[in-house]
Amino acid sequence: METKIIRMQEVDSTNTFLKGMKACEDDTLIVAVADYQTAGRGQGTHTWESEPGKNLLFSLLMTPTWVPVRQQFQLSEAGALAVKDALDTYTDGITLKWPNDVYWNDRKISGTLIETSVDSKGIKRCIFGTGVNINQTEFHSDAPNPVSLAQILGHEVDREEVLQKIIEAFKKYYELLRRADYMDVSGIYHLSLYRRKGFHWYEDADGKFEGAFVEVEDDGHLILHDRKGMIRSYAFGEIRFLIPSANMKQ
């Protein structure tokens, strides 16, 4: 898979930048990476805090027209696993918080905003916008639990090195999807999940409860069961993980 990397010192958003580009052929991955984003976006109305030149801010543009729409969540899994694989080479304790955040223990080190274009024929193109906290050591936003690789390791890390590791890992998982090895990617994703074992605290529209992980369905729904054995299904945004370090007191 050919890779084309576009490097920028400053941009409003790498996702927005790639939206204005024409997608390349099926076998080309376009990577836009910036030292600073003036309007970096997270999920929903959230923004992504990052000091200039400190963290890894990039987006991937691909045209996976061969992925069935019903399997598009596997693209999200592949992207999250690629970041995890890269960070695994530096430290233990890296997991994936559903749907695609990357955690070190109970703290968030990476997040991804995915924007997929779909028409009547299927998936047209997909953009992953990812931020990875690399060398920032002080965070000032209201994000409850950020952490960086430098904070974990006690020294700065080469951002370009991390980027190259993520790209190579993503290409590996992308090729698995190209071969329709969806169960392989999904299986690795499930084994990598944060809170995969035991009961933990969550909050939904009905209030707080203790739940245990069952599975993530092919369409991305999170399935839990509570202490009473009731099965609960959630789409993104319908449930909140109550993190111990983020004012959860029992």
VEXTOR-612793 format. One line per 4 residues: number of its first residue (from 1); for each residue z, x, y of N, C-alpha, C, O. Coordinates in pm, whole numbers. Layout:
N
NUM = Z:X:Y:Z:X:Y:Z:X:Y:Z:X:Y ~ ...
This chain:
250
1 = 0:85:-119:0:0:0:0:89:124:90:170:143 ~ -100:73:207:-111:152:330:-7:107:432:23:-12:444 ~ 48:202:506:148:172:607:100:221:743:58:336:757 ~ 105:134:843:71:170:980:196:153:1065:250:42:1073
5 = 244:261:1128:366:256:1207:333:266:1355:262:357:1399 ~ 386:172:1433:370:171:1578:507:199:1640:602:124:1617 ~ 517:306:1718:645:346:1776:646:318:1926:552:350:1998 ~ 756:256:1970:770:221:2112:908:263:2161:1006:258:2086
9 = 915:305:2287:1044:340:2344:1121:213:2377:1241:203:2350 ~ 1052:115:2435:1118:-10:2473:1021:-126:2458:902:-113:2486 ~ 1074:-241:2412:994:-361:2396:1088:-481:2405:1209:-466:2383 ~ 1035:-598:2438:1124:-714:2443:1178:-744:2304:1299:-760:2287
13 = 1090:-752:2206:1129:-777:2068:1016:-727:1978:900:-756:2004 ~ 1050:-654:1874:946:-606:1783:879:-722:1709:761:-715:1676 ~ 955:-829:1684:894:-947:1623:790:-1009:1715:679:-1041:1673 ~ 828:-1026:1842:737:-1084:1940:613:-996:1956:501:-1047:1968
17 = 633:-866:1956:520:-773:1967:422:-792:1852:301:-799:1874 ~ 473:-802:1730:384:-817:1614:320:-954:1608:211:-969:1552 ~ 384:-1055:1666:323:-1187:1670:191:-1185:1746:101:-1263:1717 ~ 181:-1095:1842:59:-1086:1922:-49:-1002:1859:-158:-987:1915
21 = -21:-948:1742:-119:-864:1673:-191:-943:1564:-137:-1036:1506 ~ -314:-903:1539:-388:-961:1428:-342:-892:1300:-336:-770:1294 ~ -310:-971:1200:-265:-914:1073:-378:-834:1008:-495:-869:1020 ~ -340:-726:940:-437:-643:871:-469:-700:732:-431:-813:699
25 = -538:-621:655:-573:-664:520:-448:-679:434:-339:-635:472 ~ -466:-739:321:-355:-771:231:-275:-649:189:-155:-659:162 ~ -340:-533:181:-272:-414:130:-219:-324:242:-191:-207:216 ~ -204:-375:363:-155:-296:475:-25:-353:528:-13:-474:551
29 = 72:-265:546:201:-303:605:208:-243:744:200:-122:760 ~ 224:-328:845:237:-281:983:385:-279:1020:456:-378:1004 ~ 430:-165:1070:570:-147:1109:575:-118:1258:513:-24:1306 ~ 650:-200:1332:674:-175:1475:820:-135:1490:909:-210:1452
33 = 844:-17:1547:980:33:1561:1003:72:1707:917:132:1770 ~ 1120:37:1760:1150:61:1901:1288:125:1916:1378:99:1837 ~ 1301:209:2019:1432:267:2050:1525:164:2112:1647:172:2099 ~ 1464:65:2182:1546:-35:2249:1468:-165:2261:1347:-164:2285
37 = 1539:-278:2242:1481:-410:2261:1553:-479:2377:1676:-488:2378 ~ 1478:-527:2473:1540:-596:2586:1576:-740:2552:1659:-801:2620 ~ 1515:-793:2447:1544:-931:2406:1545:-941:2254:1479:-1027:2196 ~ 1620:-852:2191:1630:-854:2046:1693:-983:1998:1792:-1029:2055
41 = 1636:-1042:1894:1682:-1173:1849:1744:-1166:1711:1705:-1085:1627 ~ 1843:-1253:1691:1900:-1273:1559:1867:-1415:1515:1779:-1480:1573 ~ 1937:-1463:1413:1914:-1599:1365:1958:-1701:1471:2058:-1680:1540 ~ 1883:-1810:1483:1919:-1917:1575:1917:-1868:1719:1816:-1814:1765
45 = 2028:-1888:1790:2036:-1848:1930:2103:-1712:1948:2128:-1669:2060 ~ 2132:-1643:1838:2202:-1517:1845:2111:-1404:1892:1989:-1408:1871 ~ 2172:-1304:1957:2101:-1183:1994:2153:-1068:1909:2254:-1081:1840 ~ 2082:-956:1915:2124:-839:1837:2163:-729:1934:2079:-681:2010
49 = 2290:-688:1932:2339:-585:2022:2301:-447:1970:2322:-416:1853 ~ 2246:-364:2058:2212:-228:2018:2200:-139:2140:2126:-171:2234 ~ 2271:-27:2139:2256:73:2245:2121:141:2232:2073:163:2121 ~ 2058:176:2344:1928:244:2338:1934:372:2257:2022:456:2278
53 = 1840:387:2165:1828:509:2088:1933:532:1980:1935:638:1918 ~ 2019:434:1958:2129:454:1863:2102:394:1724:2144:450:1623 ~ 2033:282:1721:2018:210:1595:1872:200:1552:1782:248:1621 ~ 1852:139:1439:1718:122:1386:1673:-21:1412:1732:-116:1360
57 = 1570:-36:1492:1518:-167:1531:1370:-171:1496:1290:-98:1554 ~ 1333:-255:1400:1193:-255:1357:1154:-391:1300:1239:-472:1263 ~ 1024:-413:1294:970:-533:1231:856:-493:1138:784:-396:1163 ~ 842:-570:1031:735:-550:933:641:-669:939:686:-784:940
61 = 512:-643:943:411:-749:939:329:-733:813:274:-626:786 ~ 320:-842:735:244:-837:610:171:-970:590:202:-1069:656 ~ 75:-971:499:-1:-1092:471:7:-1123:321:-91:-1103:248 ~ 120:-1171:274:138:-1198:130:83:-1335:92:157:-1422:47
65 = -47:-1352:110:-110:-1483:84:-102:-1521:-64:-120:-1638:-98 ~ -76:-1424:-150:-70:-1447:-294:67:-1498:-339:83:-1537:-455 ~ 167:-1499:-249:299:-1552:-284:298:-1704:-268:270:-1753:-158 ~ 327:-1780:-374:333:-1926:-360:440:-1965:-258:543:-1900:-248
69 = 414:-2071:-183:510:-2114:-81:647:-2140:-142:749:-2111:-81 ~ 649:-2195:-263:777:-2225:-327:855:-2099:-363:974:-2107:-393 ~ 788:-1982:-361:855:-1856:-394:879:-1770:-270:915:-1653:-284 ~ 861:-1824:-151:865:-1739:-32:1004:-1679:-7:1014:-1577:62
73 = 1110:-1739:-62:1242:-1680:-42:1251:-1543:-110:1333:-1461:-72 ~ 1167:-1519:-212:1168:-1388:-276:1126:-1277:-180:1164:-1162:-197 ~ 1046:-1312:-78:1013:-1214:25:1138:-1174:102:1158:-1057:133 ~ 1221:-1273:133:1348:-1246:200:1436:-1157:114:1500:-1064:163
77 = 1439:-1186:-16:1518:-1104:-108:1468:-960:-109:1548:-867:-108 ~ 1337:-942:-111:1279:-808:-114:1316:-729:11:1349:-611:4 ~ 1310:-796:126:1345:-728:251:1490:-684:255:1521:-572:296 ~ 1581:-772:212:1723:-740:211:1753:-628:111:1830:-537:140
81 = 1690:-635:-6:1712:-531:-107:1662:-395:-60:1722:-292:-94 ~ 1554:-392:16:1502:-265:66:1603:-196:157:1624:-75:148 ~ 1667:-274:246:1769:-217:334:1888:-170:252:1941:-61:274 ~ 1930:-252:156:2042:-213:71:2013:-84:-6:2097:5:-11
85 = 1894:-75:-65:1859:45:-141:1870:170:-54:1921:273:-98 ~ 1821:161:71:1827:276:161:1971:312:195:2008:430:191 ~ 2052:212:227:2191:239:266:2275:284:148:2373:356:166 ~ 2237:243:27:2308:287:-93:2303:438:-109:2390:496:-174
89 = 2203:503:-50:2193:649:-64:2292:722:25:2309:843:13 ~ 2359:648:115:2456:708:206:2601:672:175:2692:751:200 ~ 2623:552:120:2761:506:101:2770:402:-9:2670:336:-42 ~ 2888:386:-64:2916:276:-156:2956:153:-75:2974:161:47
93 = 2969:39:-143:3020:-81:-78:2918:-166:-7:2955:-257:67 ~ 2787:-139:-29:2682:-218:37:2647:-339:-50:2619:-325:-169 ~ 2649:-457:10:2612:-580:-59:2524:-665:32:2506:-634:150 ~ 2470:-772:-25:2384:-864:51:2456:-997:72:2489:-1066:-24
97 = 2480:-1031:196:2541:-1160:228:2429:-1262:247:2342:-1247:333 ~ 2435:-1366:163:2330:-1468:168:2311:-1520:311:2410:-1542:381 ~ 2185:-1540:357:2062:-1517:279:2011:-1373:282:1959:-1325:181 ~ 2026:-1302:396:1967:-1167:398:2040:-1068:488:1982:-967:526
101 = 2166:-1094:524:2244:-993:594:2285:-883:497:2294:-906:376 ~ 2310:-765:550:2358:-655:467:2498:-618:514:2522:-597:633 ~ 2589:-611:419:2731:-586:450:2779:-456:388:2732:-413:282 ~ 2875:-394:457:2955:-287:399:3097:-343:388:3162:-365:490
105 = 3143:-365:269:3269:-437:246:3263:-572:319:3175:-652:288 ~ 3352:-600:414:3350:-729:485:3287:-717:624:3311:-802:710 ~ 3208:-614:646:3153:-592:780:3000:-585:777:2942:-532:683 ~ 2938:-638:881:2792:-648:886:2729:-523:944:2763:-479:1054
109 = 2637:-466:867:2568:-347:912:2421:-374:945:2358:-295:1015 ~ 2366:-484:894:2224:-513:918:2197:-663:910:2262:-735:835 ~ 2101:-707:989:2056:-846:986:1906:-853:1003:1845:-762:1059 ~ 1846:-960:954:1700:-976:959:1662:-1117:1002:1719:-1215:953
113 = 1567:-1126:1092:1507:-1253:1132:1366:-1258:1072:1283:-1172:1102 ~ 1341:-1358:988:1211:-1370:921:1133:-1487:980:1186:-1598:993 ~ 1009:-1462:1015:921:-1566:1070:794:-1570:987:715:-1475:986 ~ 775:-1681:917:662:-1696:825:567:-1803:875:610:-1912:916
117 = 438:-1772:871:334:-1869:907:275:-1928:779:230:-1855:690 ~ 275:-2061:771:226:-2130:652:126:-2237:694:148:-2308:792 ~ 16:-2248:620:-77:-2359:643:-102:-2432:512:-31:-2409:414 ~ -201:-2518:510:-227:-2600:391:-267:-2515:270:-255:-2559:156
121 = -314:-2393:295:-355:-2305:185:-240:-2219:134:-251:-2158:28 ~ -131:-2214:208:-18:-2133:166:31:-2042:277:14:-2072:395 ~ 93:-1930:239:147:-1835:336:33:-1757:401:-53:-1703:332 ~ 33:-1753:533:-69:-1677:606:-21:-1536:635:-89:-1438:604
125 = 97:-1525:695:154:-1394:721:303:-1406:741:356:-1515:760 ~ 372:-1292:737:518:-1292:743:564:-1174:827:513:-1062:813 ~ 660:-1198:916:717:-1092:999:867:-1084:973:938:-1184:986 ~ 914:-966:937:1058:-940:920:1103:-857:1040:1052:-747:1062
129 = 1198:-906:1117:1257:-829:1225:1397:-786:1186:1486:-869:1168 ~ 1418:-656:1172:1544:-605:1118:1613:-510:1214:1550:-426:1278 ~ 1745:-526:1223:1828:-432:1296:1928:-371:1200:1994:-443:1124 ~ 1940:-239:1202:2038:-170:1119:2125:-84:1211:2073:0:1284
133 = 2255:-106:1207:2346:-27:1289:2358:113:1229:2411:130:1120 ~ 2307:212:1301:2305:349:1250:2409:438:1320:2505:483:1258 ~ 2390:462:1450:2474:560:1519:2558:502:1632:2625:577:1703 ~ 2557:371:1650:2641:309:1754:2786:304:1704:2811:264:1590
137 = 2880:344:1787:3021:348:1744:3110:251:1820:3226:233:1784 ~ 3058:189:1925:3133:87:1997:3045:-36:2014:2929:-26:2053 ~ 3102:-154:1984:3029:-279:1995:3102:-371:2092:3224:-383:2087 ~ 3027:-435:2182:3088:-511:2290:3054:-660:2287:3108:-736:2367
141 = 2966:-702:2198:2932:-844:2191:3044:-919:2120:3144:-860:2079 ~ 3026:-1051:2104:3127:-1131:2036:3105:-1137:1885:3168:-1217:1815 ~ 3014:-1051:1834:2996:-1044:1688:3129:-1005:1625:3192:-908:1669 ~ 3173:-1079:1523:3310:-1060:1473:3335:-936:1389:3448:-888:1383
145 = 3232:-882:1326:3262:-778:1227:3152:-671:1213:3116:-637:1100 ~ 3098:-617:1324:2992:-517:1310:3046:-382:1264:3162:-349:1287 ~ 2960:-306:1199:2992:-169:1160:2862:-91:1156:2755:-148:1134 ~ 2870:40:1177:2751:124:1173:2768:231:1066:2878:258:1019
149 = 2655:291:1028:2658:397:929:2741:516:980:2813:579:903 ~ 2728:545:1109:2805:657:1166:2956:630:1159:3034:722:1136 ~ 2996:504:1179:3138:471:1168:3187:488:1024:3299:534:1001 ~ 3103:452:929:3141:463:788:3151:610:746:3245:649:678
153 = 3052:691:787:3042:828:740:3116:929:826:3153:1037:779 ~ 3139:893:952:3204:987:1043:3109:1085:1109:3154:1182:1170 ~ 2980:1063:1097:2881:1148:1163:2752:1070:1182:2730:969:1115 ~ 2665:1117:1272:2539:1050:1298:2439:1075:1184:2450:1171:1108
157 = 2342:984:1177:2242:988:1070:2103:982:1134:2086:920:1238 ~ 2007:1046:1073:1869:1047:1121:1809:908:1102:1790:863:989 ~ 1778:840:1212:1724:704:1204:1589:700:1134:1561:608:1057 ~ 1506:800:1160:1373:804:1097:1385:817:946:1306:757:872
161 = 1481:893:900:1503:909:757:1538:775:692:1487:741:585 ~ 1625:698:759:1663:567:706:1541:474:705:1519:402:607 ~ 1463:476:812:1344:390:819:1249:420:704:1200:327:639 ~ 1222:546:678:1129:582:572:1181:536:435:1103:493:351
165 = 1311:546:414:1370:500:288:1355:348:274:1328:298:165 ~ 1372:275:383:1357:129:379:1213:91:349:1187:2:267 ~ 1119:156:415:978:125:395:938:149:249:871:65:188 ~ 977:262:194:941:293:56:1004:194:-42:940:152:-138
169 = 1130:156:-16:1196:59:-104:1129:-78:-91:1112:-148:-191 ~ 1091:-116:31:1026:-246:48:893:-250:-26:860:-350:-90 ~ 817:-145:-16:688:-140:-85:706:-155:-237:625:-218:-304 ~ 814:-98:-289:844:-111:-432:867:-257:-469:809:-306:-566
173 = 952:-327:-392:979:-468:-423:858:-557:-395:834:-655:-465 ~ 782:-522:-292:662:-598:-258:562:-593:-374:497:-693:-405 ~ 550:-477:-436:458:-464:-549:507:-546:-669:426:-600:-744 ~ 638:-554:-688:691:-640:-794:651:-785:-770:612:-856:-862
177 = 661:-828:-644:620:-966:-612:469:-984:-630:424:-1089:-676 ~ 394:-883:-595:248:-892:-613:212:-913:-759:113:-979:-791 ~ 293:-855:-848:270:-872:-992:338:-998:-1045:342:-1021:-1166 ~ 391:-1079:-953:459:-1204:-989:585:-1181:-1071:623:-1266:-1152
181 = 649:-1066:-1051:776:-1039:-1120:892:-1096:-1038:984:-1024:-999 ~ 886:-1226:-1014:986:-1291:-928:1126:-1285:-989:1224:-1268:-917 ~ 1134:-1298:-1120:1265:-1296:-1185:1332:-1159:-1171:1454:-1150:-1160 ~ 1252:-1052:-1173:1309:-918:-1157:1371:-902:-1019:1484:-855:-1006
185 = 1297:-941:-916:1348:-929:-779:1469:-1019:-761:1571:-976:-705 ~ 1460:-1143:-806:1571:-1237:-792:1695:-1189:-868:1807:-1204:-821 ~ 1674:-1130:-986:1786:-1082:-1065:1861:-969:-995:1984:-967:-994 ~ 1786:-875:-938:1849:-764:-865:1922:-817:-741:2031:-772:-708
189 = 1860:-914:-674:1922:-975:-556:2055:-1040:-593:2155:-1020:-523 ~ 2058:-1117:-701:2182:-1183:-743:2292:-1083:-775:2408:-1105:-741 ~ 2256:-973:-839:2355:-871:-874:2407:-797:-751:2511:-732:-757 ~ 2334:-807:-640:2370:-734:-519:2449:-818:-419:2486:-769:-312
193 = 2475:-944:-452:2531:-1036:-353:2678:-1012:-321:2760:-983:-408 ~ 2708:-1025:-194:2845:-1026:-142:2915:-1152:-196:2857:-1260:-198 ~ 3040:-1136:-240:3119:-1247:-296:3058:-1305:-423:3067:-1425:-449 ~ 2996:-1219:-502:2933:-1266:-626:3037:-1312:-727:3008:-1396:-812
197 = 3159:-1255:-719:3263:-1289:-815:3386:-1348:-746:3421:-1307:-635 ~ 3451:-1443:-813:3577:-1497:-764:3562:-1607:-661:3452:-1638:-616 ~ 3677:-1665:-623:3680:-1769:-521:3705:-1706:-384:3781:-1611:-369 ~ 3637:-1763:-284:3650:-1715:-147:3647:-1835:-52:3610:-1946:-90
201 = 3688:-1810:72:3696:-1919:169:3565:-1938:244:3502:-1842:288 ~ 3528:-2066:258:3408:-2106:330:3442:-2225:419:3551:-2282:410 ~ 3348:-2260:505:3365:-2379:588:3231:-2449:603:3131:-2387:639 ~ 3230:-2581:574:3109:-2660:595:3143:-2776:687:3247:-2775:752
205 = 3057:-2876:694:3076:-2988:785:3202:-3068:754:3254:-3138:841 ~ 3252:-3056:632:3372:-3130:593:3499:-3048:605:3608:-3100:579 ~ 3488:-2921:644:3607:-2838:662:3609:-2716:571:3509:-2681:509 ~ 3725:-2651:564:3741:-2529:486:3766:-2560:339:3829:-2661:305
209 = 3716:-2472:254:3740:-2488:110:3723:-2353:41:3662:-2261:96 ~ 3777:-2343:-79:3755:-2225:-162:3641:-2253:-258:3640:-2355:-327 ~ 3546:-2163:-262:3431:-2180:-350:3398:-2053:-423:3433:-1944:-380 ~ 3330:-2068:-537:3285:-1955:-616:3133:-1963:-631:3076:-2071:-641
213 = 3071:-1849:-633:2926:-1839:-640:2872:-1889:-774:2926:-1858:-880 ~ 2765:-1966:-768:2693:-2009:-888:2557:-1940:-893:2527:-1868:-988 ~ 2473:-1963:-789:2342:-1900:-784:2278:-1925:-649:2326:-2006:-570 ~ 2169:-1854:-624:2079:-1885:-513:1951:-1936:-576:1888:-1866:-655
217 = 1913:-2058:-542:1793:-2118:-602:1666:-2055:-547:1669:-1985:-446 ~ 1554:-2081:-614:1427:-2021:-574:1389:-2055:-430:1322:-1976:-363 ~ 1431:-2172:-383:1398:-2210:-246:1499:-2156:-144:1488:-2186:-25 ~ 1597:-2078:-190:1692:-2015:-99:1823:-2087:-83:1911:-2037:-13
221 = 1841:-2204:-144:1967:-2276:-132:2079:-2201:-204:2062:-2151:-315 ~ 2195:-2195:-138:2313:-2134:-197:2391:-2240:-274:2422:-2346:-220 ~ 2423:-2210:-400:2497:-2305:-483:2636:-2247:-512:2648:-2136:-563 ~ 2740:-2323:-478:2878:-2286:-504:2945:-2396:-585:2894:-2508:-592
225 = 3059:-2364:-647:3143:-2472:-700:3284:-2451:-644:3330:-2338:-629 ~ 3350:-2562:-614:3482:-2552:-554:3591:-2555:-662:3561:-2556:-782 ~ 3716:-2557:-618:3829:-2552:-712:3834:-2674:-804:3892:-2668:-913 ~ 3773:-2784:-762:3772:-2904:-843:3652:-2908:-938:3636:-3002:-1016
229 = 3570:-2805:-931:3452:-2800:-1018:3330:-2868:-960:3226:-2876:-1026 ~ 3339:-2918:-838:3226:-2986:-774:3121:-2884:-730:3154:-2782:-668 ~ 2995:-2912:-761:2885:-2826:-721:2843:-2859:-578:2825:-2976:-543 ~ 2829:-2757:-496:2791:-2775:-356:2666:-2691:-328:2658:-2575:-366
233 = 2568:-2753:-261:2441:-2688:-230:2424:-2678:-79:2450:-2773:-6 ~ 2378:-2560:-31:2366:-2538:114:2236:-2469:150:2193:-2374:85 ~ 2175:-2521:255:2064:-2451:319:2125:-2359:425:2242:-2372:461 ~ 2044:-2266:475:2094:-2174:576:2143:-2251:699:2076:-2343:746
237 = 2259:-2213:750:2315:-2278:867:2411:-2391:835:2476:-2444:925 ~ 2420:-2429:707:2506:-2541:669:2644:-2497:620:2729:-2581:593 ~ 2665:-2367:610:2795:-2318:561:2828:-2187:633:2740:-2110:668 ~ 2957:-2165:653:3004:-2043:717:3096:-1968:622:3188:-2026:564
241 = 3070:-1840:607:3158:-1753:529:3279:-1719:617:3262:-1669:728 ~ 3398:-1745:569:3518:-1710:644:3561:-1571:600:3613:-1552:491 ~ 3538:-1477:688:3561:-1336:656:3705:-1298:688:3752:-1329:798 ~ 3776:-1233:597:3918:-1198:621:3940:-1123:750:4038:-1150:821
245 = 3851:-1029:783:3870:-949:904:3833:-1026:1029:3859:-979:1140 ~ 3774:-1142:1012:3731:-1223:1127:3822:-1345:1140:3778:-1459:1129 ~ 3949:-1317:1164:4054:-1415:1195:4078:-1521:1088:4123:-1631:1119 ~ 4049:-1489:961:4080:-1583:855:4221:-1557:804:4245:-1452:743
249 = 4312:-1645:826:4450:-1626:782:4491:-1740:691:4479:-1858:726 ~ 4539:-1703:575:4585:-1804:480:4729:-1775:442:4787:-1849:362
